[in-house]
């Protein structure tokens, strides 16, 4: 199992009003491949409601509300995507860890969840996961 960061969802589903660079296009295609593997049962992943909410806040700029709602239902219905709820104390712990790691609370929350589940790998394009001890960032870019 791997942690699935919000930007994987964003790259897979966001449709910008401009042409993507070749690097962005590769990231979009790889993000779709990752989600397809999860949907097909070939991969297992975990994310949080915070990361899903982060995704919605970005995708709402280019997706109409009914389509966005359908996407959320689809993602929450995937058997191989575990979506963790986050309570006040967990988010507070993430904020404190973020201060220690010099990372934002959402990235620190991902690290916290990974540690709780003894995970080492995260699907993300976020450079804030570079050089974090014990974390392997996938896919390799």
N, CA, C and O atoms as CSV, one atom per row, in Angstrom:
chain,resi,resn,atom,element,x,y,z
A,1,UNK,N,N,0.846,-1.176,0.000
A,1,UNK,CA,C,0.000,0.000,0.000
A,1,UNK,C,C,0.892,1.240,0.000
A,1,UNK,O,O,1.956,1.262,0.619
A,2,UNK,N,N,0.430,2.273,-0.712
A,2,UNK,CA,C,1.155,3.539,-0.810
A,2,UNK,C,C,0.215,4.686,-0.481
A,2,UNK,O,O,-0.998,4.583,-0.669
A,3,UNK,N,N,0.783,5.774,0.011
A,3,UNK,CA,C,-0.038,6.960,0.243
A,3,UNK,C,C,-0.264,7.661,-1.092
A,3,UNK,O,O,0.643,7.738,-1.921
A,4,UNK,N,N,-1.468,8.167,-1.293
A,4,UNK,CA,C,-1.841,8.844,-2.532
A,4,UNK,C,C,-2.099,10.316,-2.226
A,4,UNK,O,O,-3.082,10.661,-1.571
A,5,UNK,N,N,-1.208,11.176,-2.707
A,5,UNK,CA,C,-1.301,12.609,-2.448
A,5,UNK,C,C,-2.315,13.261,-3.393
A,5,UNK,O,O,-2.637,12.725,-4.454
A,6,UNK,N,N,-2.803,14.424,-2.979
A,6,UNK,CA,C,-3.836,15.135,-3.731
A,6,UNK,C,C,-3.419,15.457,-5.158
A,6,UNK,O,O,-4.254,15.426,-6.062
A,7,UNK,N,N,-2.146,15.766,-5.379
A,7,UNK,CA,C,-1.766,16.201,-6.722
A,7,UNK,C,C,-1.889,15.099,-7.767
A,7,UNK,O,O,-1.970,15.390,-8.961
A,8,UNK,N,N,-1.904,13.857,-7.347
A,8,UNK,CA,C,-2.126,12.764,-8.308
A,8,UNK,C,C,-3.549,12.857,-8.862
A,8,UNK,O,O,-3.765,12.718,-10.066
A,9,UNK,N,N,-4.515,13.094,-7.974
A,9,UNK,CA,C,-5.906,13.279,-8.419
A,9,UNK,C,C,-6.006,14.500,-9.336
A,9,UNK,O,O,-6.664,14.458,-10.376
A,10,UNK,N,N,-5.351,15.573,-8.939
A,10,UNK,CA,C,-5.431,16.812,-9.707
A,10,UNK,C,C,-4.862,16.618,-11.109
A,10,UNK,O,O,-5.497,16.994,-12.094
A,11,UNK,N,N,-3.680,16.038,-11.203
A,11,UNK,CA,C,-3.093,15.814,-12.532
A,11,UNK,C,C,-3.961,14.887,-13.379
A,11,UNK,O,O,-4.062,15.072,-14.591
A,12,UNK,N,N,-4.575,13.911,-12.763
A,12,UNK,CA,C,-5.387,12.964,-13.524
A,12,UNK,C,C,-6.662,13.604,-14.072
A,12,UNK,O,O,-7.083,13.285,-15.184
A,13,UNK,N,N,-7.282,14.504,-13.305
A,13,UNK,CA,C,-8.619,14.975,-13.657
A,13,UNK,C,C,-8.724,16.435,-14.088
A,13,UNK,O,O,-9.718,16.812,-14.709
A,14,UNK,N,N,-7.746,17.253,-13.785
A,14,UNK,CA,C,-7.841,18.675,-14.120
A,14,UNK,C,C,-7.635,18.893,-15.611
A,14,UNK,O,O,-6.757,18.289,-16.228
A,15,UNK,N,N,-8.453,19.761,-16.173
A,15,UNK,CA,C,-8.350,20.095,-17.597
A,15,UNK,C,C,-8.074,21.595,-17.721
A,15,UNK,O,O,-8.999,22.407,-17.701
A,16,UNK,N,N,-6.802,21.951,-17.847
A,16,UNK,CA,C,-6.468,23.382,-17.925
A,16,UNK,C,C,-6.891,23.972,-19.263
A,16,UNK,O,O,-7.148,23.257,-20.232
A,17,UNK,N,N,-6.956,25.291,-19.282
A,17,UNK,CA,C,-7.330,26.011,-20.500
A,17,UNK,C,C,-6.126,26.312,-21.384
A,17,UNK,O,O,-6.200,27.150,-22.283
A,18,UNK,N,N,-5.042,25.637,-21.128
A,18,UNK,CA,C,-3.834,25.836,-21.918
A,18,UNK,C,C,-3.248,24.479,-22.273
A,18,UNK,O,O,-3.631,23.447,-21.722
A,19,UNK,N,N,-2.331,24.512,-23.185
A,19,UNK,CA,C,-1.650,23.272,-23.574
A,19,UNK,C,C,-0.648,22.887,-22.484
A,19,UNK,O,O,0.097,23.732,-21.990
A,20,UNK,N,N,-0.639,21.612,-22.116
A,20,UNK,CA,C,0.294,21.124,-21.098
A,20,UNK,C,C,1.692,20.992,-21.686
A,20,UNK,O,O,1.862,20.660,-22.859
A,21,UNK,N,N,2.682,21.257,-20.854
A,21,UNK,CA,C,4.055,21.003,-21.281
A,21,UNK,C,C,4.226,19.491,-21.411
A,21,UNK,O,O,3.389,18.729,-20.927
A,22,UNK,N,N,5.287,19.060,-22.052
A,22,UNK,CA,C,5.510,17.617,-22.202
A,22,UNK,C,C,5.672,16.960,-20.834
A,22,UNK,O,O,5.213,15.836,-20.635
A,23,UNK,N,N,6.319,17.645,-19.886
A,23,UNK,CA,C,6.484,17.105,-18.531
A,23,UNK,C,C,5.126,16.976,-17.842
A,23,UNK,O,O,4.836,15.949,-17.229
A,24,UNK,N,N,4.297,18.012,-17.939
A,24,UNK,CA,C,2.962,17.969,-17.332
A,24,UNK,C,C,2.106,16.875,-17.967
A,24,UNK,O,O,1.344,16.199,-17.276
A,25,UNK,N,N,2.232,16.705,-19.270
A,25,UNK,CA,C,1.470,15.657,-19.955
A,25,UNK,C,C,1.883,14.272,-19.461
A,25,UNK,O,O,1.031,13.407,-19.258
A,26,UNK,N,N,3.194,14.057,-19.265
A,26,UNK,CA,C,3.675,12.782,-18.712
A,26,UNK,C,C,3.134,12.567,-17.294
A,26,UNK,O,O,2.749,11.455,-16.932
A,27,UNK,N,N,3.107,13.632,-16.501
A,27,UNK,CA,C,2.596,13.533,-15.136
A,27,UNK,C,C,1.094,13.213,-15.144
A,27,UNK,O,O,0.617,12.428,-14.325
A,28,UNK,N,N,0.373,13.814,-16.060
A,28,UNK,CA,C,-1.059,13.545,-16.186
A,28,UNK,C,C,-1.288,12.083,-16.566
A,28,UNK,O,O,-2.121,11.406,-15.962
A,29,UNK,N,N,-0.561,11.603,-17.553
A,29,UNK,CA,C,-0.712,10.215,-18.001
A,29,UNK,C,C,-0.328,9.234,-16.904
A,29,UNK,O,O,-1.006,8.224,-16.713
A,30,UNK,N,N,0.745,9.517,-16.184
A,30,UNK,CA,C,1.172,8.634,-15.091
A,30,UNK,C,C,0.156,8.647,-13.953
A,30,UNK,O,O,-0.108,7.610,-13.345
A,31,UNK,N,N,-0.410,9.806,-13.665
A,31,UNK,CA,C,-1.439,9.903,-12.622
A,31,UNK,C,C,-2.664,9.077,-12.989
A,31,UNK,O,O,-3.235,8.389,-12.143
A,32,UNK,N,N,-3.060,9.150,-14.245
A,32,UNK,CA,C,-4.185,8.329,-14.711
A,32,UNK,C,C,-3.864,6.842,-14.597
A,32,UNK,O,O,-4.723,6.042,-14.226
A,33,UNK,N,N,-2.622,6.476,-14.917
A,33,UNK,CA,C,-2.209,5.078,-14.823
A,33,UNK,C,C,-2.260,4.602,-13.373
A,33,UNK,O,O,-2.706,3.486,-13.106
A,34,UNK,N,N,-1.820,5.416,-12.458
A,34,UNK,CA,C,-1.849,5.063,-11.036
A,34,UNK,C,C,-3.289,4.839,-10.584
A,34,UNK,O,O,-3.592,3.834,-9.942
A,35,UNK,N,N,-4.169,5.769,-10.918
A,35,UNK,CA,C,-5.568,5.641,-10.501
A,35,UNK,C,C,-6.255,4.465,-11.185
A,35,UNK,O,O,-7.111,3.812,-10.588
A,36,UNK,N,N,-5.886,4.197,-12.424
A,36,UNK,CA,C,-6.435,3.037,-13.129
A,36,UNK,C,C,-6.007,1.737,-12.442
A,36,UNK,O,O,-6.809,0.813,-12.303
A,37,UNK,N,N,-4.758,1.668,-12.018
A,37,UNK,CA,C,-4.269,0.471,-11.314
A,37,UNK,C,C,-5.021,0.269,-9.996
A,37,UNK,O,O,-5.322,-0.861,-9.613
A,38,UNK,N,N,-5.317,1.360,-9.315
A,38,UNK,CA,C,-6.095,1.266,-8.073
A,38,UNK,C,C,-7.522,0.830,-8.386
A,38,UNK,O,O,-8.064,-0.051,-7.718
A,39,UNK,N,N,-8.123,1.434,-9.384
A,39,UNK,CA,C,-9.495,1.094,-9.782
A,39,UNK,C,C,-9.602,-0.365,-10.205
A,39,UNK,O,O,-10.587,-1.034,-9.893
A,40,UNK,N,N,-8.591,-0.858,-10.915
A,40,UNK,CA,C,-8.596,-2.240,-11.410
A,40,UNK,C,C,-8.183,-3.264,-10.354
A,40,UNK,O,O,-8.176,-4.466,-10.623
A,41,UNK,N,N,-7.840,-2.792,-9.154
A,41,UNK,CA,C,-7.471,-3.713,-8.081
A,41,UNK,C,C,-6.031,-4.186,-8.128
A,41,UNK,O,O,-5.666,-5.117,-7.410
A,42,UNK,N,N,-5.205,-3.565,-8.960
A,42,UNK,CA,C,-3.802,-3.969,-9.070
A,42,UNK,C,C,-2.918,-3.281,-8.027
A,42,UNK,O,O,-1.809,-3.736,-7.745
A,43,UNK,N,N,-3.411,-2.196,-7.465
A,43,UNK,CA,C,-2.680,-1.426,-6.459
A,43,UNK,C,C,-3.633,-1.106,-5.317
A,43,UNK,O,O,-4.846,-1.014,-5.510
A,44,UNK,N,N,-3.068,-0.938,-4.126
A,44,UNK,CA,C,-3.824,-0.451,-2.982
A,44,UNK,C,C,-3.195,0.854,-2.542
A,44,UNK,O,O,-1.973,1.004,-2.550
A,45,UNK,N,N,-4.039,1.796,-2.157
A,45,UNK,CA,C,-3.533,3.090,-1.720
A,45,UNK,C,C,-4.377,3.606,-0.567
A,45,UNK,O,O,-5.476,3.121,-0.296
A,46,UNK,N,N,-3.821,4.607,0.098
A,46,UNK,CA,C,-4.504,5.268,1.191
A,46,UNK,C,C,-4.335,6.772,1.016
A,46,UNK,O,O,-3.284,7.242,0.582
A,47,UNK,N,N,-5.364,7.509,1.354
A,47,UNK,CA,C,-5.326,8.970,1.368
A,47,UNK,C,C,-6.163,9.423,2.548
A,47,UNK,O,O,-6.599,8.594,3.346
A,48,UNK,N,N,-6.394,10.711,2.675
A,48,UNK,CA,C,-7.233,11.208,3.762
A,48,UNK,C,C,-8.341,12.080,3.197
A,48,UNK,O,O,-8.283,12.515,2.047
A,49,UNK,N,N,-9.343,12.327,4.016
A,49,UNK,CA,C,-10.411,13.232,3.606
A,49,UNK,C,C,-9.863,14.638,3.390
A,49,UNK,O,O,-10.380,15.386,2.561
A,50,UNK,N,N,-8.823,14.998,4.131
A,50,UNK,CA,C,-8.192,16.306,3.947
A,50,UNK,C,C,-7.602,16.408,2.544
A,50,UNK,O,O,-7.767,17.428,1.874
A,51,UNK,N,N,-6.919,15.360,2.099
A,51,UNK,CA,C,-6.312,15.376,0.767
A,51,UNK,C,C,-7.381,15.324,-0.326
A,51,UNK,O,O,-7.218,15.928,-1.386
A,52,UNK,N,N,-8.452,14.614,-0.073
A,52,UNK,CA,C,-9.552,14.588,-1.036
A,52,UNK,C,C,-10.205,15.971,-1.110
A,52,UNK,O,O,-10.550,16.439,-2.195
A,53,UNK,N,N,-10.372,16.617,0.033
A,53,UNK,CA,C,-10.924,17.967,0.056
A,53,UNK,C,C,-10.011,18.956,-0.665
A,53,UNK,O,O,-10.483,19.839,-1.381
A,54,UNK,N,N,-8.715,18.801,-0.473
A,54,UNK,CA,C,-7.739,19.633,-1.176
A,54,UNK,C,C,-7.911,19.471,-2.694
A,54,UNK,O,O,-7.853,20.447,-3.443
A,55,UNK,N,N,-8.118,18.250,-3.123
A,55,UNK,CA,C,-8.345,17.958,-4.540
A,55,UNK,C,C,-9.596,18.661,-5.046
A,55,UNK,O,O,-9.572,19.300,-6.097
A,56,UNK,N,N,-10.685,18.542,-4.298
A,56,UNK,CA,C,-11.947,19.165,-4.690
A,56,UNK,C,C,-11.789,20.679,-4.812
A,56,UNK,O,O,-12.308,21.290,-5.746
A,57,UNK,N,N,-11.070,21.276,-3.866
A,57,UNK,CA,C,-10.892,22.731,-3.901
A,57,UNK,C,C,-10.151,23.196,-5.144
A,57,UNK,O,O,-10.347,24.324,-5.595
A,58,UNK,N,N,-9.314,22.351,-5.698
A,58,UNK,CA,C,-8.613,22.701,-6.938
A,58,UNK,C,C,-9.470,22.371,-8.158
A,58,UNK,O,O,-9.603,23.190,-9.068
A,59,UNK,N,N,-10.049,21.175,-8.173
A,59,UNK,CA,C,-10.811,20.742,-9.347
A,59,UNK,C,C,-12.085,21.543,-9.569
A,59,UNK,O,O,-12.579,21.605,-10.695
A,60,UNK,N,N,-12.628,22.157,-8.521
A,60,UNK,CA,C,-13.873,22.909,-8.681
A,60,UNK,C,C,-13.712,24.105,-9.610
A,60,UNK,O,O,-14.701,24.651,-10.100
A,61,UNK,N,N,-12.470,24.512,-9.852
A,61,UNK,CA,C,-12.215,25.626,-10.762
A,61,UNK,C,C,-12.381,25.253,-12.231
A,61,UNK,O,O,-12.498,26.133,-13.083
A,62,UNK,N,N,-12.391,23.951,-12.533
A,62,UNK,CA,C,-12.520,23.560,-13.930
A,62,UNK,C,C,-13.543,22.470,-14.174
A,62,UNK,O,O,-13.634,21.942,-15.282
A,63,UNK,N,N,-14.319,22.124,-13.147
A,63,UNK,CA,C,-15.269,21.023,-13.275
A,63,UNK,C,C,-16.605,21.466,-12.673
A,63,UNK,O,O,-16.638,22.054,-11.591
A,64,UNK,N,N,-17.682,21.187,-13.364
A,64,UNK,CA,C,-18.971,21.610,-12.814
A,64,UNK,C,C,-19.335,20.768,-11.584
A,64,UNK,O,O,-18.901,19.623,-11.468
A,65,UNK,N,N,-20.128,21.330,-10.670
A,65,UNK,CA,C,-20.417,20.660,-9.396
A,65,UNK,C,C,-20.974,19.250,-9.498
A,65,UNK,O,O,-20.523,18.384,-8.748
A,66,UNK,N,N,-21.938,18.962,-10.391
A,66,UNK,CA,C,-22.429,17.577,-10.462
A,66,UNK,C,C,-21.349,16.578,-10.887
A,66,UNK,O,O,-21.282,15.470,-10.355
A,67,UNK,N,N,-20.514,16.969,-11.837
A,67,UNK,CA,C,-19.445,16.086,-12.289
A,67,UNK,C,C,-18.417,15.883,-11.175
A,67,UNK,O,O,-17.898,14.781,-10.996
A,68,UNK,N,N,-18.130,16.939,-10.437
A,68,UNK,CA,C,-17.197,16.847,-9.315
A,68,UNK,C,C,-17.767,15.948,-8.223
A,68,UNK,O,O,-17.043,15.147,-7.632
A,69,UNK,N,N,-19.059,16.082,-7.958
A,69,UNK,CA,C,-19.701,15.213,-6.962
A,69,UNK,C,C,-19.637,13.750,-7.392
A,69,UNK,O,O,-19.373,12.871,-6.572
A,70,UNK,N,N,-19.877,13.488,-8.675
A,70,UNK,CA,C,-19.774,12.114,-9.188
A,70,UNK,C,C,-18.364,11.559,-9.007
A,70,UNK,O,O,-18.188,10.392,-8.657
A,71,UNK,N,N,-17.366,12.399,-9.247
A,71,UNK,CA,C,-15.984,11.971,-9.083
A,71,UNK,C,C,-15.688,11.619,-7.625
A,71,UNK,O,O,-15.044,10.607,-7.350
A,72,UNK,N,N,-16.150,12.440,-6.703
A,72,UNK,CA,C,-15.935,12.171,-5.278
A,72,UNK,C,C,-16.596,10.852,-4.885
A,72,UNK,O,O,-15.992,10.039,-4.186
A,73,UNK,N,N,-17.817,10.641,-5.324
A,73,UNK,CA,C,-18.514,9.380,-5.027
A,73,UNK,C,C,-17.737,8.201,-5.597
A,73,UNK,O,O,-17.566,7.182,-4.928
A,74,UNK,N,N,-17.270,8.339,-6.823
A,74,UNK,CA,C,-16.489,7.274,-7.465
A,74,UNK,C,C,-15.227,6.963,-6.662
A,74,UNK,O,O,-14.922,5.797,-6.411
A,75,UNK,N,N,-14.502,7.990,-6.264
A,75,UNK,CA,C,-13.259,7.783,-5.512
A,75,UNK,C,C,-13.522,7.155,-4.150
A,75,UNK,O,O,-12.790,6.263,-3.721
A,76,UNK,N,N,-14.562,7.620,-3.475
A,76,UNK,CA,C,-14.889,7.076,-2.154
A,76,UNK,C,C,-15.436,5.654,-2.233
A,76,UNK,O,O,-15.487,4.952,-1.223
A,77,UNK,N,N,-15.840,5.233,-3.407
A,77,UNK,CA,C,-16.387,3.889,-3.598
A,77,UNK,C,C,-15.338,2.861,-4.006
A,77,UNK,O,O,-15.635,1.668,-4.070
A,78,UNK,N,N,-14.129,3.304,-4.278
A,78,UNK,CA,C,-13.087,2.371,-4.711
A,78,UNK,C,C,-12.676,1.451,-3.562
A,78,UNK,O,O,-12.340,1.911,-2.470
A,79,UNK,N,N,-12.709,0.156,-3.826
A,79,UNK,CA,C,-12.339,-0.822,-2.808
A,79,UNK,C,C,-10.864,-0.746,-2.437
A,79,UNK,O,O,-10.505,-1.019,-1.291
A,80,UNK,N,N,-10.015,-0.386,-3.370
A,80,UNK,CA,C,-8.571,-0.387,-3.128
A,80,UNK,C,C,-8.016,0.979,-2.751
A,80,UNK,O,O,-6.801,1.168,-2.695
A,81,UNK,N,N,-8.915,1.939,-2.491
A,81,UNK,CA,C,-8.492,3.251,-2.012
A,81,UNK,C,C,-9.106,3.473,-0.639
A,81,UNK,O,O,-10.307,3.705,-0.498
A,82,UNK,N,N,-8.258,3.395,0.352
A,82,UNK,CA,C,-8.706,3.628,1.729
A,82,UNK,C,C,-8.638,5.129,1.999
A,82,UNK,O,O,-7.609,5.762,1.761
A,83,UNK,N,N,-9.719,5.687,2.490
A,83,UNK,CA,C,-9.773,7.117,2.769
A,83,UNK,C,C,-9.955,7.312,4.268
A,83,UNK,O,O,-11.008,7.010,4.831
A,84,UNK,N,N,-8.908,7.821,4.896
A,84,UNK,CA,C,-8.902,8.009,6.344
A,84,UNK,C,C,-9.596,9.320,6.718
A,84,UNK,O,O,-9.381,10.357,6.090
A,85,UNK,N,N,-10.431,9.248,7.753
A,85,UNK,CA,C,-10.958,10.483,8.318
A,85,UNK,C,C,-9.886,11.090,9.210
A,85,UNK,O,O,-8.980,10.395,9.670
A,86,UNK,N,N,-9.995,12.363,9.445
A,86,UNK,CA,C,-9.006,13.070,10.256
A,86,UNK,C,C,-9.756,13.907,11.288
A,86,UNK,O,O,-10.604,14.728,10.938
A,87,UNK,N,N,-9.435,13.690,12.554
A,87,UNK,CA,C,-10.085,14.490,13.597
A,87,UNK,C,C,-9.182,15.648,14.018
A,87,UNK,O,O,-8.057,15.784,13.538
A,88,UNK,N,N,-9.684,16.453,14.900
A,88,UNK,CA,C,-8.978,17.650,15.361
A,88,UNK,C,C,-7.593,17.313,15.919
A,88,UNK,O,O,-6.609,17.973,15.584
A,89,UNK,N,N,-7.521,16.301,16.756
A,89,UNK,CA,C,-6.245,15.939,17.376
A,89,UNK,C,C,-5.222,15.455,16.352
A,89,UNK,O,O,-4.034,15.754,16.469
A,90,UNK,N,N,-5.679,14.713,15.357
A,90,UNK,CA,C,-4.763,14.249,14.309
A,90,UNK,C,C,-4.229,15.421,13.488
A,90,UNK,O,O,-3.047,15.468,13.149
A,91,UNK,N,N,-5.114,16.363,13.177
A,91,UNK,CA,C,-4.665,17.504,12.380
A,91,UNK,C,C,-3.747,18.411,13.191
A,91,UNK,O,O,-2.809,18.997,12.651
A,92,UNK,N,N,-4.016,18.523,14.472
A,92,UNK,CA,C,-3.128,19.269,15.350
A,92,UNK,C,C,-1.747,18.608,15.396
A,92,UNK,O,O,-0.722,19.286,15.320
A,93,UNK,N,N,-1.734,17.286,15.521
A,93,UNK,CA,C,-0.456,16.545,15.503
A,93,UNK,C,C,0.261,16.756,14.171
A,93,UNK,O,O,1.486,16.880,14.140
A,94,UNK,N,N,-0.489,16.797,13.078
A,94,UNK,CA,C,0.116,17.030,11.764
A,94,UNK,C,C,0.707,18.434,11.682
A,94,UNK,O,O,1.786,18.626,11.122
A,95,UNK,N,N,0.002,19.407,12.237
A,95,UNK,CA,C,0.521,20.780,12.231
A,95,UNK,C,C,1.829,20.857,13.025
A,95,UNK,O,O,2.781,21.516,12.606
A,96,UNK,N,N,1.864,20.183,14.163
A,96,UNK,CA,C,3.084,20.176,14.975
A,96,UNK,C,C,4.221,19.456,14.253
A,96,UNK,O,O,5.363,19.916,14.268
A,97,UNK,N,N,3.906,18.326,13.623
A,97,UNK,CA,C,4.925,17.615,12.843
A,97,UNK,C,C,5.399,18.479,11.682
A,97,UNK,O,O,6.587,18.509,11.361
A,98,UNK,N,N,4.463,19.177,11.061
A,98,UNK,CA,C,4.815,20.076,9.965
A,98,UNK,C,C,5.803,21.143,10.394
A,98,UNK,O,O,6.719,21.492,9.649
A,99,UNK,N,N,5.616,21.650,11.578
A,99,UNK,CA,C,6.563,22.644,12.111
A,99,UNK,C,C,7.947,22.007,12.259
A,99,UNK,O,O,8.959,22.613,11.905
A,100,UNK,N,N,7.981,20.776,12.786
A,100,UNK,CA,C,9.254,20.073,12.974
A,100,UNK,C,C,9.933,19.748,11.641
A,100,UNK,O,O,11.157,19.821,11.526
A,101,UNK,N,N,9.128,19.390,10.637
A,101,UNK,CA,C,9.666,18.995,9.335
A,101,UNK,C,C,9.814,20.159,8.363
A,101,UNK,O,O,10.363,20.000,7.272
A,102,UNK,N,N,9.321,21.335,8.763
A,102,UNK,CA,C,9.268,22.489,7.882
A,102,UNK,C,C,8.429,22.191,6.631
A,102,UNK,O,O,8.822,22.501,5.506
A,103,UNK,N,N,7.272,21.585,6.866
A,103,UNK,CA,C,6.322,21.243,5.802
A,103,UNK,C,C,4.943,21.760,6.200
A,103,UNK,O,O,4.676,21.990,7.379
A,104,UNK,N,N,4.067,21.940,5.209
A,104,UNK,CA,C,2.718,22.393,5.528
A,104,UNK,C,C,1.945,21.273,6.240
A,104,UNK,O,O,2.323,20.105,6.140
A,105,UNK,N,N,0.866,21.620,6.957
A,105,UNK,CA,C,0.128,20.606,7.722
A,105,UNK,C,C,-0.410,19.446,6.879
A,105,UNK,O,O,-0.453,18.313,7.359
A,106,UNK,N,N,-0.819,19.704,5.645
A,106,UNK,CA,C,-1.357,18.607,4.830
A,106,UNK,C,C,-0.268,17.617,4.420
A,106,UNK,O,O,-0.496,16.408,4.423
A,107,UNK,N,N,0.899,18.120,4.072
A,107,UNK,CA,C,2.004,17.209,3.760
A,107,UNK,C,C,2.432,16.456,5.011
A,107,UNK,O,O,2.728,15.262,4.954
A,108,UNK,N,N,2.463,17.149,6.130
A,108,UNK,CA,C,2.817,16.487,7.390
A,108,UNK,C,C,1.768,15.451,7.776
A,108,UNK,O,O,2.104,14.420,8.359
A,109,UNK,N,N,0.510,15.710,7.461
A,109,UNK,CA,C,-0.544,14.729,7.713
A,109,UNK,C,C,-0.286,13.460,6.911
A,109,UNK,O,O,-0.465,12.353,7.419
A,110,UNK,N,N,0.131,13.615,5.672
A,110,UNK,CA,C,0.460,12.443,4.853
A,110,UNK,C,C,1.580,11.644,5.513
A,110,UNK,O,O,1.508,10.418,5.591
A,111,UNK,N,N,2.614,12.338,5.988
A,111,UNK,CA,C,3.723,11.659,6.668
A,111,UNK,C,C,3.225,10.957,7.916
A,111,UNK,O,O,3.606,9.819,8.187
A,112,UNK,N,N,2.381,11.624,8.672
A,112,UNK,CA,C,1.834,11.040,9.903
A,112,UNK,C,C,1.048,9.766,9.607
A,112,UNK,O,O,1.224,8.755,10.288
A,113,UNK,N,N,0.191,9.809,8.607
A,113,UNK,CA,C,-0.603,8.630,8.225
A,113,UNK,C,C,0.316,7.521,7.730
A,113,UNK,O,O,0.112,6.349,8.049
A,114,UNK,N,N,1.317,7.887,6.960
A,114,UNK,CA,C,2.271,6.883,6.470
A,114,UNK,C,C,2.985,6.211,7.640
A,114,UNK,O,O,3.162,4.993,7.646
A,115,UNK,N,N,3.388,6.992,8.613
A,115,UNK,CA,C,4.054,6.419,9.781
A,115,UNK,C,C,3.117,5.506,10.562
A,115,UNK,O,O,3.518,4.431,11.009
A,116,UNK,N,N,1.868,5.936,10.724
A,116,UNK,CA,C,0.884,5.119,11.456
A,116,UNK,C,C,0.657,3.769,10.783
A,116,UNK,O,O,0.432,2.765,11.459
A,117,UNK,N,N,0.716,3.745,9.473
A,117,UNK,CA,C,0.461,2.520,8.708
A,117,UNK,C,C,1.747,1.845,8.232
A,117,UNK,O,O,1.715,0.889,7.458
A,118,UNK,N,N,2.869,2.359,8.709
A,118,UNK,CA,C,4.189,1.797,8.369
A,118,UNK,C,C,4.410,1.744,6.848
A,118,UNK,O,O,4.878,0.742,6.306
A,119,UNK,N,N,4.064,2.836,6.187
A,119,UNK,CA,C,4.245,2.960,4.743
A,119,UNK,C,C,5.492,3.786,4.458
A,119,UNK,O,O,5.822,4.710,5.201
A,120,UNK,N,N,6.167,3.450,3.394
A,120,UNK,CA,C,7.366,4.193,3.001
A,120,UNK,C,C,7.179,4.954,1.691
A,120,UNK,O,O,7.898,5.917,1.424
A,121,UNK,N,N,6.213,4.525,0.870
A,121,UNK,CA,C,6.093,5.089,-0.469
A,121,UNK,C,C,4.862,5.979,-0.594
A,121,UNK,O,O,3.787,5.676,-0.077
A,122,UNK,N,N,5.063,7.083,-1.300
A,122,UNK,CA,C,3.985,8.039,-1.544
A,122,UNK,C,C,3.942,8.356,-3.032
A,122,UNK,O,O,4.966,8.629,-3.658
A,123,UNK,N,N,2.731,8.314,-3.583
A,123,UNK,CA,C,2.527,8.788,-4.950
A,123,UNK,C,C,2.320,10.294,-4.860
A,123,UNK,O,O,1.319,10.754,-4.310
A,124,UNK,N,N,3.250,11.052,-5.394
A,124,UNK,CA,C,3.146,12.504,-5.381
A,124,UNK,C,C,4.149,13.105,-6.346
A,124,UNK,O,O,5.155,12.483,-6.688
A,125,UNK,N,N,3.860,14.320,-6.778
A,125,UNK,CA,C,4.826,15.104,-7.540
A,125,UNK,C,C,5.334,16.273,-6.706
A,125,UNK,O,O,6.084,17.114,-7.200
A,126,UNK,N,N,4.932,16.324,-5.464
A,126,UNK,CA,C,5.263,17.414,-4.552
A,126,UNK,C,C,6.709,17.305,-4.087
A,126,UNK,O,O,7.094,16.321,-3.455
A,127,UNK,N,N,7.494,18.304,-4.400
A,127,UNK,CA,C,8.892,18.328,-4.004
A,127,UNK,C,C,9.104,18.386,-2.501
A,127,UNK,O,O,10.208,18.128,-2.022
A,128,UNK,N,N,8.058,18.720,-1.749
A,128,UNK,CA,C,8.177,18.754,-0.294
A,128,UNK,C,C,8.407,17.364,0.298
A,128,UNK,O,O,8.772,17.240,1.467
A,129,UNK,N,N,8.197,16.327,-0.500
A,129,UNK,CA,C,8.464,14.966,-0.027
A,129,UNK,C,C,9.888,14.518,-0.348
A,129,UNK,O,O,10.325,13.455,0.091
A,130,UNK,N,N,10.599,15.327,-1.109
A,130,UNK,CA,C,12.003,15.031,-1.377
A,130,UNK,C,C,12.787,15.148,-0.074
A,130,UNK,O,O,12.526,16.027,0.747
A,131,UNK,N,N,13.721,14.275,0.095
A,131,UNK,CA,C,14.652,14.324,1.220
A,131,UNK,C,C,14.006,14.162,2.591
A,131,UNK,O,O,14.602,14.549,3.597
A,132,UNK,N,N,12.810,13.601,2.653
A,132,UNK,CA,C,12.219,13.247,3.945
A,132,UNK,C,C,12.693,11.842,4.286
A,132,UNK,O,O,12.498,10.907,3.509
A,133,UNK,N,N,13.299,11.703,5.418
A,133,UNK,CA,C,13.875,10.420,5.818
A,133,UNK,C,C,12.805,9.336,5.889
A,133,UNK,O,O,11.756,9.517,6.507
A,134,UNK,N,N,13.090,8.210,5.247
A,134,UNK,CA,C,12.189,7.063,5.285
A,134,UNK,C,C,11.055,7.124,4.283
A,134,UNK,O,O,10.207,6.231,4.264
A,135,UNK,N,N,11.015,8.166,3.438
A,135,UNK,CA,C,9.933,8.336,2.457
A,135,UNK,C,C,10.509,8.178,1.055
A,135,UNK,O,O,11.530,8.778,0.716
A,136,UNK,N,N,9.839,7.364,0.251
A,136,UNK,CA,C,10.221,7.177,-1.150
A,136,UNK,C,C,9.108,7.771,-2.001
A,136,UNK,O,O,7.954,7.351,-1.914
A,137,UNK,N,N,9.459,8.741,-2.813
A,137,UNK,CA,C,8.486,9.443,-3.669
A,137,UNK,C,C,8.368,8.715,-4.995
A,137,UNK,O,O,9.368,8.434,-5.655
A,138,UNK,N,N,7.134,8.415,-5.377
A,138,UNK,CA,C,6.826,7.787,-6.655
A,138,UNK,C,C,5.763,8.631,-7.368
A,138,UNK,O,O,5.014,9.331,-6.687
A,139,UNK,N,N,5.661,8.603,-8.657
A,139,UNK,CA,C,6.603,7.967,-9.559
A,139,UNK,C,C,7.882,8.792,-9.654
A,139,UNK,O,O,7.902,9.978,-9.324
A,140,UNK,N,N,8.919,8.158,-10.100
A,140,UNK,CA,C,10.185,8.866,-10.297
A,140,UNK,C,C,10.023,9.798,-11.481
A,140,UNK,O,O,9.577,9.383,-12.550
A,141,UNK,N,N,10.385,11.055,-11.290
A,141,UNK,CA,C,10.246,12.032,-12.395
A,141,UNK,C,C,11.590,12.532,-12.847
A,141,UNK,O,O,11.668,13.354,-13.761
